[in-house]
Structure formats: C-alpha cells, structure tokens
Amino acid sequence: KMLSCAGADRLQTGMRGAYGKPQGLTARINIGDPIISVRAKDTHAPILIEALRRAKYKFPGRQKILRSTKWGFTKWTREEY
C-alpha cells in the first residue's frame, strides 16, 4: 500500500498486478459462441466491420467477423422480411 503527499486521497497498489497478470473472472464462452452481436443499417456496414476488426484485437485467440443473412436479430432472411 502506498500513500504519498500532495493529493494522496486514494490508496494505490503500485506495481502489484503488473505485467498483464489476470485480475479476476471473466465470462466463459465456448468455441464458436458469438462474443458481440451488432445490428446496424446497411449504409453503416463498412464502418461497423472496421470497428469490429479493431475490437477483435482486444480479445485473446482468433476472432472472426461474420455478417448474417437474417434481418436484424430475427429468424427471417432479408428477402422474407
């Protein structure tokens, strides 16, 4: 525990937990489970795909970006809807 002079109103941990060591529990998912599902207009698709491409580097392992043939989160395809 560290407390120092000016503005030391919060307790600091210093180097404890450094070097990317795990801090706690996260969500447990199986291989093939979706991590993020997003619904957007077709005009925003390229921007959305780029955002998901950048976000997938924040997750461990290999991530895929899939575009669904369904309408939104429904069970119908675009043609049926």
N, C-alpha and C positions, 0 to 999 in steps of 0.2 A: 504494500500500500504506500502511495506517495501523496503527500500534501506539501505544497511549497508555498512561498509567499504570495505576492500580489495575485488576486483573483483565483485562489485555490479553493473555490467553493464546491468543487466536485471531486470525488475520490477517483484517482486514476489507477490504472492497472499496469502502466509501464510496458515492459516487454513481455508480460505474461500473455500467453496465447498467440505469440508471434509466429511467423513463417508458415502461415496457412494451415495451422492445425485445426481440426474440427472443434467447433464451439458447442454444438448441441445437435438435436434431432431435426430431421427434415422430413418431407413427405416421401414415403416409399412407394415407388411405382414399378410396374413390371415392364419388361422389354416389349415395345410395341404400343404401350399406352400413350395417348396424347398428353403432352405437358401443357400446351397452350392452345386454346381454340379461339379464333377471332372471326367476327363477321363484319364485313365492310362492303361498300359499293364497288362495282366493277371498275370504276374510274380510279379508285384508290389502290387497286391491286398491286401495281409495281412498287408503290411506296411502302405498302404493308409487307410485301415479300422482302424488301430491303431491310425493313425494321426487324423482321423475324430472323433474317440472316445475321444481323448484328447481335441479336439477343441470344442466339443459339451458342455463341462462344462463352456465355456466362454459365452454361450447364456442362457438367462433365460428360464425357462419352461423345458418341457420334449422333447428331440430331439431323432429322430430315424435315423439310418443309413440303407439306402436301396440300394441294388445292382440291377441295371437294367438288363433286359434280352435283351435290344436293343444293337446295335453295335454303340458305341460312343454316339453322340448326334443325330443320325439319327432315322428314323421311322422304320427301318428294324431290325428284330431279328438277332442274330448271325448266325443262320442257313441260313436265306435268303440272308444275305450279302455274 
